[in-house]
Amino acid sequence: MSYSAYTGYGNAEADWLGALPKQWASRRLRFIATESLMYGANEAAVLDDKELPRYIRITDVKGDGTLHDDTFRSLEEDVAAPYLLKEGDILLARSGATVGKSFQYLASWGRAAYAGYLIRYRPDQNIIFPRFANYYFQTECYWACIRSTLIQATIENFSAERYKDLKLPLPPKAEQQQIAAFLDWKTGQIDALIARKKELLEKLKEKRIAVITQAVTQGLNPAAPMRDSGISWLGHVPRHWDVMKMSWVCKSIRDGTHNPPDRAPGIHRLLSVRNVQDGKFSLLSDDRTMTLEDFAELQQSYTVEENDIVLAIVGATTGKSAIVGRLENVTVQRSLAILRPDGGAISGSFLHYVIQSPIVQTEIALTVFKYSAQPGIYLDDVGRLPVVRPPAQEQVAIAAYLDGETEKLDALVGKVEAVIDRLTEYRTALITAATTGKIDVRNVKVPAAA
């Protein structure tokens, strides 16, 4: 559906807003708030008492504005009292990776206070409709302002003082309500479509794991005689396959440096788990680099070579893996283990598929569970991970089969992800166009159910 523009525009005072409709104004946030912007409570979230006010953090809020049940934390009454939220309040992230992110308090959350890295904005509802304001904080121009400020800063921080000076577009009040209702309707449709695409994405990823698991646990010959593997979650494997420890099929298993050298301009990179993406070990534009001398010193104790497998062994992504391609001038941090397959015992490609399967991933999950709250697995545990080993010819055939099958599934995943990206971009563009007056939705009939 196409929407018409307004009949006349004036000059916007803030560059990122662009030209606004003539009957609109723009106001700094400080002048459309009933109270001064306020930072949240700097408290450890340790209580789990449902009778006390909930303690809201960025990670508690889902994309649809509802809350995760499994992350509930609460604050004592006296601690929470100065930070209790009211209907219409908007929370803005001021620092860290989520700087700029926003969400609106909903009465369905119940009594709630908020964390110290969030800023509470309490809109003056005589001037600005809270849902309209909340939509503005999702626009391209809002994010352009955030990025522009962060580029000039030494740390990622957008303070309350900066938020106070932020200019918002200000249509007449009734028009704000119509725009918010229109966006509730249209973003609801887009969000429902994105949700369906994400469900499809999960099914494709589950299918990928199922295909890998079938091939690396039962082979390509369904008539092959089977035997008990001796591992409960693995079940039966072909009778002529071996089940052994990871250390028996690798020449070496070690981790990266525990003492990263100082950052320095250059071509020698120190990579980490963030470089493990979709089963590939990829260079990124912002990789940490070091001097040639520091790189040469690290090379004396360990190297990263083509056909090695890197495995995440620290943090939330423990278990992610990738095969190293032809990369030069790279080494790794301790968040990664470097597995060097013994070509005489096992194919690196086949081993990587085994690592992606429940054979290894289940054991990693059970091992991580044994240790502290910080996810991770020790190198000795990596060496004890179970591995199946068919004869060499079967390894090659299985790896080749899985290369073909996963390539097809990965292509489908890529197409679905591209659709999700386009829908997400359209959602942001529509919100931007409506809240900055680039399209006129005053006469759009919004369904009552919206």
C-alpha positions as CSV (number, residue, x, y, z in Angstrom):
1,M,0.0,0.0,0.0
2,S,1.3,3.5,-0.9
3,Y,0.7,6.5,1.3
4,S,0.6,10.2,0.2
5,A,2.8,12.9,1.5
6,Y,1.6,16.1,3.3
7,T,0.9,19.1,1.1
8,G,3.5,21.4,2.7
9,Y,6.7,21.0,4.6
10,G,8.9,23.4,6.6
11,N,12.5,23.3,7.7
12,A,13.4,21.0,10.6
13,E,15.8,22.4,13.2
14,A,17.5,19.0,13.7
15,D,19.3,17.7,10.6
16,W,18.3,14.0,11.2
17,L,14.6,14.8,11.3
18,G,14.5,16.2,7.8
19,A,11.7,18.5,6.7
20,L,8.5,18.2,8.8
21,P,4.9,19.0,7.8
22,K,4.2,22.7,8.3
23,Q,1.6,22.2,11.0
24,W,4.1,20.1,13.1
25,A,6.6,21.4,15.6
26,S,9.8,19.9,17.1
27,R,10.7,20.1,20.8
28,R,13.6,19.1,22.9
29,L,12.8,16.1,25.1
30,R,13.5,18.1,28.3
31,F,10.4,20.3,27.4
32,I,8.0,17.5,26.9
33,A,8.7,15.6,30.1
34,T,6.8,16.0,33.4
35,E,9.9,15.1,35.4
36,S,13.7,15.2,34.9
37,L,15.1,12.2,33.2
38,M,16.2,9.8,35.9
39,Y,18.8,7.0,36.1
40,G,17.8,3.7,37.6
41,A,18.8,1.7,40.7
42,N,22.4,0.4,40.9
43,E,21.6,-2.8,42.8
44,A,22.5,-6.4,42.4
45,A,19.5,-8.4,41.1
46,V,19.5,-11.3,43.6
47,L,16.0,-11.4,45.1
48,D,13.3,-13.6,43.6
49,D,10.2,-12.5,45.6
50,K,7.1,-12.1,43.5
51,E,5.5,-9.9,46.1
52,L,8.2,-7.3,45.7
53,P,8.6,-4.8,42.8
54,R,10.2,-6.4,39.7
55,Y,13.7,-5.2,38.7
56,I,13.7,-4.4,35.0
57,R,16.8,-4.9,32.8
58,I,17.2,-4.8,29.1
59,T,17.5,-8.6,28.9
60,D,14.1,-9.0,30.7
61,V,12.1,-7.4,27.8
62,K,11.1,-9.3,24.7
63,G,10.8,-7.7,21.3
64,D,7.0,-7.4,21.7
65,G,7.3,-5.5,24.9
66,T,6.4,-8.4,27.2
67,L,8.7,-9.8,29.8
68,H,10.6,-13.1,30.1
69,D,9.3,-15.1,33.0
70,D,12.5,-17.0,33.6
71,T,14.6,-13.8,34.3
72,F,12.5,-12.4,37.2
73,R,14.3,-10.5,39.8
74,S,13.0,-8.1,42.5
75,L,14.1,-5.3,44.8
76,E,13.3,-4.5,48.4
77,E,10.4,-2.0,48.7
78,D,12.5,0.8,50.1
79,V,15.2,0.4,47.4
80,A,12.6,0.2,44.6
81,A,10.4,3.1,45.8
82,P,12.2,6.0,44.1
83,Y,12.4,4.1,40.8
84,L,8.9,2.7,40.5
85,L,7.5,3.1,36.9
86,K,4.2,4.6,35.9
87,E,2.0,3.9,32.8
88,G,3.5,5.7,29.8
89,D,7.1,5.7,31.1
90,I,9.7,5.0,28.5
91,L,13.1,3.4,29.4
92,L,16.2,4.3,27.4
93,A,19.5,2.5,27.5
94,R,22.4,4.8,28.2
95,S,25.5,2.7,27.8
96,G,27.0,-0.6,26.6
97,A,26.1,-2.7,23.6
98,T,22.4,-1.8,23.9
99,V,22.9,2.0,24.1
100,G,19.9,3.7,22.5
101,K,17.5,0.8,22.8
102,S,14.1,1.8,24.2
103,F,10.9,0.2,25.5
104,Q,7.7,1.4,27.1
105,Y,6.5,0.3,30.5
106,L,3.3,-1.7,30.4
107,A,0.9,-2.1,33.3
108,S,0.9,-5.8,32.7
109,W,4.4,-5.9,34.1
110,G,3.1,-5.1,37.5
111,R,5.0,-3.0,40.0
112,A,8.5,-2.5,38.6
113,A,11.7,-0.5,39.1
114,Y,14.5,-0.3,36.6
115,A,18.3,-0.8,36.4
116,G,21.0,1.9,36.7
117,Y,22.1,1.7,33.0
118,L,18.6,2.7,32.0
119,I,17.1,6.2,32.0
120,R,13.4,6.9,32.7
121,Y,11.6,9.3,30.5
122,R,8.2,10.3,31.7
123,P,6.4,12.0,28.8
124,D,4.2,15.1,29.4
125,Q,1.0,13.4,28.1
126,N,-0.7,16.9,27.7
127,I,1.8,17.5,24.9
128,I,3.1,14.1,23.6
129,F,1.3,10.7,23.4
130,P,3.7,8.1,25.0
131,R,3.2,5.5,22.2
132,F,4.0,8.1,19.6
133,A,7.2,9.0,21.5
134,N,8.1,5.3,21.9
135,Y,7.7,4.8,18.1
136,Y,10.0,7.8,17.4
137,F,12.7,6.0,19.5
138,Q,12.7,3.2,16.9
139,T,13.2,5.5,13.8
140,E,16.2,5.7,11.5
141,C,16.7,9.4,12.4
142,Y,16.8,8.7,16.1
143,W,19.5,6.0,15.6
144,A,21.4,8.4,13.3
145,C,21.5,10.8,16.2
146,I,22.7,8.1,18.6
147,R,25.4,6.9,16.2
148,S,26.6,10.4,15.5
149,T,27.1,11.1,19.2
150,L,28.8,7.7,19.8
151,I,31.3,8.2,17.0
152,Q,32.5,11.4,18.8
153,A,32.7,9.6,22.2
154,T,35.5,7.6,23.7
155,I,33.0,5.1,25.3
156,E,29.5,4.0,24.3
157,N,27.4,6.3,26.4
158,F,24.3,8.5,25.7
159,S,23.7,10.3,28.9
160,A,20.5,11.8,30.4
161,E,21.9,15.3,29.4
162,R,22.2,14.2,25.8
163,Y,18.7,12.7,25.8
164,K,17.3,15.9,27.2
165,D,18.6,17.8,24.2
166,L,17.2,15.3,21.7
167,K,14.6,16.8,19.4
168,L,11.4,14.9,18.8
169,P,8.8,15.7,16.0
170,L,5.6,17.0,17.5
171,P,2.4,16.7,15.4
172,P,-1.0,17.8,16.9
173,K,-2.0,15.5,19.8
174,A,-4.9,13.8,17.9
175,E,-2.5,13.2,15.0
176,Q,0.0,11.6,17.3
177,Q,-2.7,9.1,18.5
178,Q,-3.7,8.3,14.9
179,I,-0.1,7.7,13.9
180,A,0.5,5.4,16.9
181,A,-2.7,3.5,16.1
182,F,-1.7,3.1,12.5
183,L,1.8,1.9,13.5
184,D,0.3,-0.5,16.1
185,W,-1.7,-2.0,13.2
186,K,1.0,-2.1,10.5
187,T,3.9,-3.2,12.8
188,G,1.6,-5.9,14.2
189,Q,1.2,-7.3,10.7
190,I,4.9,-7.1,10.0
191,D,5.8,-8.6,13.4
192,A,3.5,-11.5,12.8
193,L,5.1,-12.2,9.4
194,I,8.6,-11.9,10.9
195,A,7.5,-14.4,13.6
196,R,6.4,-16.9,11.0
197,K,9.7,-16.5,9.1
198,K,11.6,-17.1,12.3
199,E,9.7,-20.2,13.0
200,L,10.6,-21.5,9.6
201,L,14.2,-20.5,10.3
202,E,14.2,-22.6,13.4
203,K,12.7,-25.6,11.6
204,L,15.4,-25.3,8.9
205,K,18.1,-25.2,11.5
206,E,16.6,-28.2,13.3
207,K,16.5,-30.0,10.0
208,R,20.1,-29.3,9.5
209,I,21.1,-30.8,12.8
210,A,18.8,-33.8,12.2
211,V,20.5,-34.5,8.8
212,I,24.0,-34.2,10.3
213,T,23.0,-36.4,13.3
214,Q,21.5,-39.1,11.1
215,A,24.6,-39.3,8.9
216,V,27.3,-39.2,11.6
217,T,25.6,-41.7,13.9
218,Q,24.1,-44.2,11.4
219,G,26.1,-43.6,8.2
220,L,24.7,-43.7,4.7
221,N,23.9,-47.4,4.5
222,P,20.5,-48.0,6.4
223,A,21.1,-51.8,6.1
224,A,24.4,-51.8,8.1
225,P,24.4,-54.0,11.2
226,M,24.3,-51.9,14.4
227,R,25.7,-52.2,17.9
228,D,25.3,-50.3,21.2
229,S,27.7,-47.4,21.3
230,G,27.9,-47.5,25.1
231,I,26.7,-43.8,25.3
232,S,23.1,-43.3,26.3
233,W,22.3,-40.3,24.2
234,L,24.1,-41.7,21.2
235,G,22.4,-45.1,21.1
236,H,23.4,-47.6,18.3
237,V,26.1,-47.0,15.7
238,P,27.2,-49.2,12.8
239,R,29.0,-52.3,14.1
240,H,32.2,-51.6,12.2
241,W,32.6,-48.0,13.5
242,D,34.8,-47.1,16.5
243,V,33.8,-44.9,19.4
244,M,36.7,-43.1,21.0
245,K,37.9,-39.9,22.7
246,M,38.6,-36.7,20.9
247,S,42.2,-36.8,22.1
248,W,42.7,-40.1,20.2
249,V,41.9,-38.5,16.8
250,C,43.7,-35.2,17.2
251,K,47.4,-34.5,17.0
252,S,47.0,-31.6,19.5
253,I,44.3,-29.8,21.5
254,R,45.2,-26.5,23.1
255,D,43.8,-23.0,23.6
256,G,44.8,-19.6,22.6
257,T,46.8,-17.0,24.5
258,H,45.8,-16.1,28.1
259,N,47.8,-12.9,27.9
260,P,46.7,-10.9,24.8
261,P,49.3,-8.5,23.7
262,D,48.6,-4.8,23.5
263,R,46.5,-3.5,20.6
264,A,48.6,-2.0,17.7
265,P,48.0,-1.2,14.1
266,G,49.0,-3.9,11.7
267,I,47.9,-7.0,9.8
268,H,48.5,-9.6,12.5
269,R,45.1,-10.4,14.1
270,L,44.0,-11.9,17.4
271,L,40.7,-13.7,16.8
272,S,38.1,-14.9,19.2
273,V,34.8,-16.7,19.4
274,R,33.1,-13.7,17.7
275,N,34.9,-14.8,14.5
276,V,33.1,-18.2,14.5
277,Q,30.2,-17.5,12.3
278,D,27.9,-20.1,10.6
279,G,30.5,-22.8,10.8
280,K,33.3,-20.6,9.3
281,F,36.2,-18.8,10.8
282,S,35.9,-15.3,9.4
283,L,37.9,-12.1,9.6
284,L,36.0,-9.0,10.8
285,S,36.7,-5.4,10.0
286,D,37.3,-4.6,13.7
287,D,39.5,-7.5,14.6
288,R,42.1,-6.8,17.3
289,T,45.6,-6.4,15.8
290,M,49.1,-6.5,17.2
291,T,52.7,-5.9,16.3
292,L,54.8,-8.3,14.3
293,E,57.0,-8.9,17.3
294,D,54.1,-9.9,19.5
295,F,52.7,-12.1,16.9
296,A,56.0,-13.8,16.3
297,E,56.3,-14.5,20.1
298,L,52.8,-16.1,20.2
299,Q,53.7,-18.2,17.2
300,Q,56.6,-19.8,19.1
301,S,54.1,-21.5,21.5
302,Y,51.2,-22.4,19.1
303,T,50.0,-21.7,15.6
304,V,46.6,-21.7,13.9
305,E,46.7,-23.6,10.6
306,E,44.4,-24.4,7.7
307,N,42.1,-27.4,8.4
308,D,42.4,-26.9,12.2
309,I,39.0,-26.8,14.0
310,V,38.4,-23.9,16.5
311,L,36.0,-24.7,19.3
312,A,34.5,-22.1,21.7
313,I,35.3,-23.2,25.2
314,V,34.4,-20.1,27.2
315,G,31.2,-18.1,27.5
316,A,27.6,-18.4,26.3
317,T,28.6,-19.7,22.9
318,T,30.6,-22.7,24.3
319,G,30.4,-25.5,21.7
320,K,30.4,-23.3,18.6
321,S,33.0,-24.5,16.1
322,A,34.5,-23.7,12.7
323,I,37.1,-25.1,10.3
324,V,40.0,-22.8,9.7
325,G,40.4,-21.9,6.0
326,R,43.4,-20.4,4.4
327,L,44.1,-17.5,6.7
328,E,47.4,-15.7,7.2
329,N,48.7,-13.7,10.1
330,V,46.1,-14.9,12.6
331,T,46.2,-16.3,16.1
332,V,43.5,-16.8,18.8
333,Q,42.5,-15.9,22.3
334,R,41.9,-18.4,25.1
335,S,38.1,-18.4,24.4
336,L,38.9,-20.9,21.6
337,A,40.4,-24.3,21.6
338,I,42.5,-25.3,18.6
339,L,41.9,-28.9,17.5
340,R,44.3,-30.3,15.0
341,P,42.8,-33.5,13.5
342,D,45.2,-36.5,12.9
343,G,44.6,-37.0,9.1
344,G,45.6,-40.6,9.5
345,A,42.8,-41.2,12.0
346,I,40.0,-38.9,11.0
347,S,39.0,-36.4,8.3
348,G,38.8,-32.9,9.5
349,S,35.6,-32.3,7.6
350,F,34.0,-35.4,9.1
351,L,35.1,-34.5,12.6
352,H,33.6,-31.0,12.3
353,Y,30.2,-32.5,11.5
354,V,30.6,-34.8,14.5
355,I,31.3,-31.8,16.7
356,Q,28.1,-30.1,15.4
357,S,26.0,-33.1,16.3
358,P,24.5,-34.1,19.6
359,I,27.3,-36.7,20.0
360,V,29.6,-33.8,21.1
361,Q,27.1,-31.0,21.9
362,T,25.3,-33.1,24.5
363,E,28.5,-34.0,26.2
364,I,29.6,-30.3,26.2
365,A,26.3,-29.2,27.7
366,L,26.5,-31.8,30.5
367,T,30.2,-30.9,31.2
368,V,29.4,-27.1,31.3
369,F,26.6,-27.8,33.7
370,K,29.0,-29.4,36.2
371,Y,31.0,-26.3,36.6
372,S,30.3,-22.7,37.8
373,A,27.7,-20.2,36.5
374,Q,30.3,-19.0,33.9
375,P,29.9,-21.4,31.0
376,G,33.0,-23.1,29.8
377,I,34.8,-26.4,29.3
378,Y,38.4,-27.3,30.1
379,L,40.9,-28.7,27.6
380,D,41.0,-32.0,29.4
381,D,37.3,-32.3,29.0
382,V,37.6,-31.5,25.3
383,G,40.0,-34.3,25.0
384,R,37.5,-36.7,26.6
385,L,34.6,-35.7,24.3
386,P,33.2,-38.8,22.4
387,V,33.9,-39.2,18.7
388,V,32.6,-41.8,16.3
389,R,35.1,-43.0,13.6
390,P,33.9,-44.8,10.5
391,P,36.5,-46.2,8.1
392,A,38.3,-43.5,6.1
393,Q,36.4,-44.1,2.9
394,E,33.0,-43.7,4.7
395,Q,34.2,-40.5,6.5
396,V,34.9,-39.0,3.1
397,A,31.5,-40.1,1.7
398,I,29.6,-38.9,4.7
399,A,31.4,-35.5,4.7
400,A,30.7,-35.1,1.0
401,Y,27.0,-36.0,1.4
402,L,26.7,-33.5,4.3
403,D,28.5,-30.8,2.4
404,G,25.8,-31.0,-0.3
405,E,22.8,-31.3,2.1
406,T,23.9,-28.6,4.4
407,E,24.7,-26.3,1.5
408,K,21.1,-26.6,0.3
409,L,19.7,-26.0,3.8
410,D,22.1,-23.1,4.4
411,A,21.0,-21.5,1.2
412,L,17.3,-21.7,2.3
413,V,18.3,-20.3,5.7
414,G,20.1,-17.4,3.9
415,K,17.0,-16.6,1.9
416,V,14.7,-16.6,4.9
417,E,17.2,-14.5,6.9
418,A,17.2,-12.0,3.9
419,V,13.4,-11.8,4.0
420,I,13.5,-11.2,7.8
421,D,16.1,-8.4,7.2
422,R,14.0,-6.8,4.5
423,L,10.9,-6.9,6.7
424,T,12.8,-5.5,9.6
425,E,14.1,-2.7,7.4
426,Y,10.6,-2.0,6.1
427,R,9.3,-1.9,9.6
428,T,11.8,0.8,10.6
429,A,11.3,2.8,7.4
430,L,7.5,2.8,7.9
431,I,7.9,4.0,11.5
432,T,10.3,6.7,10.4
433,A,8.1,7.9,7.6
434,A,5.0,8.0,9.8
435,T,6.5,9.7,12.9
436,T,8.4,12.3,10.9
437,G,5.6,13.2,8.5
438,K,7.0,11.7,5.3
439,I,3.7,10.0,4.8
440,D,0.2,11.2,5.8
441,V,-1.8,8.6,7.6
442,R,-4.4,10.9,9.1
443,N,-7.2,9.5,6.9
444,V,-6.1,5.9,7.0
445,K,-8.9,3.8,8.5
446,V,-7.3,1.6,11.2
447,P,-9.2,-1.6,12.0
448,A,-10.8,-1.5,15.4
449,A,-9.0,-4.7,16.4
450,A,-5.7,-3.0,16.0
